[in-house]
Amino acid sequence: MSRPSLTELLHLTSAPIAIAFVDAAPEGVPQVAAVEPAGCGYWRRAAAGEVFFTVADDHKRCPVGAHTHNVTLSPAERQELLGLVQTMVGLSYLKMEDVAQIPTRQTPLKVAVYAPLAATPVPPDVVLIRGNPRQLMLLVEAAQAAGVAGSGATMGRPTCAVLPEAINSARTAASFGCVGNRVYTGADDSEAYFAIPGPQLGAVEESLAIIVHANQELETFHRRRGASIAPA
């Protein structure tokens, strides 16, 4: 018997997505139909059911996303990235020294494959889940039980940095979701992100089934206990 999926266990309303960084497009997978204004826009398309690939040029409309994905930029494109960073610094949104601390993929982007996890045509480098605090807490508990939980704080801007953070560390990572991401993905104020490195997905899924059952039993216990000792 197959184990329940992440969507079934967590009652997710947004499908988990699989992202793989490869040297060439898989046979039979089309290139994305339209370039998004930011790389996280491709998350929205994959969650909606599309299976596609992108190339480096498809990630150049968002200079910060190009940075986290390690997209090779021309001198003019690098100048655009610097201009955006300087705008953010001018707004006191970040400090110039923060830029060097933003996680980045270790190899230049050639091809990125996006798909709903259930339909991924290649093994993912990272699986991204969008959910509410209760759902993400279950994922954190499952990652801890599996021994693959990240030790860093929940990340803020830019949200796309959660991908290289998980891939580079081989541990899970979480992000609250920055304002740009919410604009381009439609994520609402109750949702955040959890990234699982592809090789660790099986261990997290196995632990998650146990964690979800344990939480159900504990919720029943705490509700009964709370009712029994409620003040008169």
C-alpha positions in Angstrom: 0.0 0.0 0.0 1.4 3.4 -0.9 1.7 6.0 1.7 -0.6 9.1 1.7 0.7 12.1 -0.2 1.8 15.4 1.3 -1.5 16.9 0.0 -3.6 14.2 1.6 -1.8 14.2 5.0 -1.7 18.0 5.3 -5.0 18.8 3.5 -3.1 21.3 1.3 -5.0 23.7 -0.9 -1.9 24.5 -3.0 -0.2 21.5 -4.6 3.4 20.8 -3.6 5.8 21.5 -6.5 8.9 19.8 -7.6 11.8 21.8 -9.0 14.9 20.2 -10.6 18.0 22.0 -12.0 19.3 19.9 -14.9 21.7 20.3 -17.9 19.1 19.8 -20.6 15.4 19.8 -20.9 13.8 16.3 -20.5 12.3 14.8 -23.6 8.6 15.6 -24.0 8.6 18.5 -21.5 7.7 21.9 -23.1 9.4 25.2 -22.4 7.3 27.6 -20.3 4.6 29.3 -22.5 5.3 32.8 -21.1 8.1 34.4 -19.2 7.1 35.5 -15.7 8.1 38.8 -14.1 9.8 36.8 -11.3 11.0 33.3 -10.9 8.5 32.6 -8.1 5.8 33.1 -10.7 6.8 29.7 -12.1 5.9 28.2 -8.7 2.3 29.4 -9.2 2.1 27.8 -12.6 3.4 24.5 -11.4 1.1 24.5 -8.4 -1.8 25.0 -10.9 -0.8 21.8 -12.7 1.6 22.9 -15.5 4.7 20.8 -16.2 7.4 22.8 -18.1 11.1 23.9 -18.1 12.8 27.3 -18.1 16.2 28.4 -19.2 18.4 31.1 -17.8 16.9 33.9 -19.9 13.5 33.1 -18.4 14.7 34.2 -15.0 16.2 37.6 -15.9 13.2 39.8 -15.3 13.8 39.6 -11.5 17.4 40.5 -10.8 17.2 39.2 -7.2 15.8 35.9 -8.4 18.5 35.7 -11.0 21.0 36.1 -8.2 19.6 33.3 -6.0 19.3 30.9 -9.0 22.9 31.7 -10.2 21.8 33.0 -13.6 24.7 34.3 -15.6 24.1 38.0 -16.3 25.5 40.5 -18.8 27.2 43.7 -17.5 24.0 45.6 -18.2 21.9 43.0 -16.4 24.3 43.1 -13.4 23.8 46.9 -13.3 20.1 46.4 -13.2 20.5 44.1 -10.2 22.7 46.6 -8.5 20.1 49.3 -9.2 17.3 47.2 -7.6 19.5 46.4 -4.6 20.3 50.1 -4.2 16.6 50.9 -4.3 16.0 48.4 -1.5 18.8 49.8 0.5 17.5 53.3 0.0 14.1 52.1 1.5 16.0 50.6 4.4 14.5 47.2 3.3 18.0 45.7 3.4 21.6 46.6 3.9 24.2 46.3 1.2 26.1 43.8 3.4 23.0 41.6 3.5 23.3 40.8 -0.2 26.4 38.6 0.3 24.5 36.5 2.9 21.6 35.6 0.5 21.8 31.9 -0.4 22.7 31.2 -4.1 22.7 28.0 -6.1 26.3 26.7 -6.5 26.2 26.1 -10.2 25.0 28.4 -13.0 21.4 27.7 -14.1 21.0 25.9 -17.4 17.5 24.4 -17.3 15.0 24.3 -14.5 12.1 21.8 -14.6 8.9 22.7 -12.7 5.9 20.4 -12.0 3.3 19.5 -9.4 5.1 17.0 -7.2 2.7 14.2 -8.3 3.6 14.7 -12.0 7.3 15.5 -11.9 9.1 14.1 -14.9 12.5 14.0 -13.2 13.7 13.6 -9.6 13.4 17.0 -7.9 16.3 18.8 -6.3 13.8 20.5 -4.0 10.1 20.2 -3.1 8.3 23.3 -2.1 5.2 23.3 0.0 3.0 26.4 0.6 0.7 26.1 3.6 -0.6 27.6 6.8 1.2 27.6 10.2 -0.5 24.3 11.3 0.5 22.5 8.2 4.1 23.8 8.3 4.4 23.0 11.9 3.6 19.3 11.1 6.3 19.5 8.4 8.8 20.9 10.8 8.1 18.1 13.3 8.4 15.5 10.6 11.7 16.9 9.4 13.0 16.9 13.0 11.9 13.3 13.5 13.6 12.4 10.2 16.8 14.1 11.3 16.9 16.5 8.3 15.5 19.7 9.8 17.5 22.9 9.1 19.0 24.7 12.0 18.6 28.3 10.7 15.8 30.7 11.4 12.7 31.0 9.2 13.8 33.1 6.3 12.4 36.3 5.0 13.3 38.2 1.8 13.9 37.1 -0.8 11.6 34.0 -0.6 13.3 32.3 -3.6 16.5 32.0 -1.5 14.7 29.2 0.4 15.5 26.9 -2.6 19.3 27.2 -2.6 19.2 27.1 1.2 17.6 23.7 1.2 19.6 22.4 -1.7 23.0 23.6 -0.5 22.5 22.5 3.1 20.7 19.2 2.3 18.3 20.1 5.0 14.8 21.6 5.1 14.3 25.4 5.1 11.3 27.6 5.7 10.4 31.1 4.6 7.7 33.5 5.7 7.3 34.8 2.1 8.3 38.3 1.1 6.0 40.9 -0.4 7.2 40.3 -4.0 6.5 36.6 -3.8 3.0 37.3 -2.5 2.3 39.6 -5.5 3.7 37.1 -8.1 2.3 33.9 -6.6 -1.0 35.0 -5.0 0.0 33.6 -1.6 -2.2 35.1 1.0 -1.2 36.5 4.4 -1.9 33.2 6.2 0.6 31.1 4.1 4.3 30.5 4.2 6.8 28.1 2.6 8.6 24.9 3.5 11.4 23.5 1.2 12.5 19.9 1.4 15.7 18.8 -0.5 14.7 16.1 -3.0 16.9 13.3 -1.6 15.3 13.9 1.9 11.7 13.8 0.7 11.0 10.1 1.4 12.3 10.4 5.0 10.1 13.4 5.6 7.0 11.8 4.1 7.5 8.7 6.2 7.9 10.7 9.4 4.9 12.9 8.4 2.4 10.1 8.5 3.4 9.3 12.0 3.5 12.9 13.1 0.0 13.7 11.7 -1.5 10.7 13.5 0.3 11.6 16.8 -1.0 15.2 16.5 -4.5 14.0 16.0 -4.3 11.8 19.1 -2.7 14.6 21.1 -5.3 17.1 20.0 -8.1 14.8 21.3 -6.2 14.4 24.6 -5.6 18.1 25.1 -9.2 19.0 24.2 -10.5 16.5 26.7 -8.0 17.7 29.3 -8.8 21.3 28.7 -12.5 20.7 29.1 -12.0 18.7 32.3 -10.0 21.5 34.0 -11.8 24.5 32.5 -12.5 27.2 35.1 -16.1 27.2 36.4 
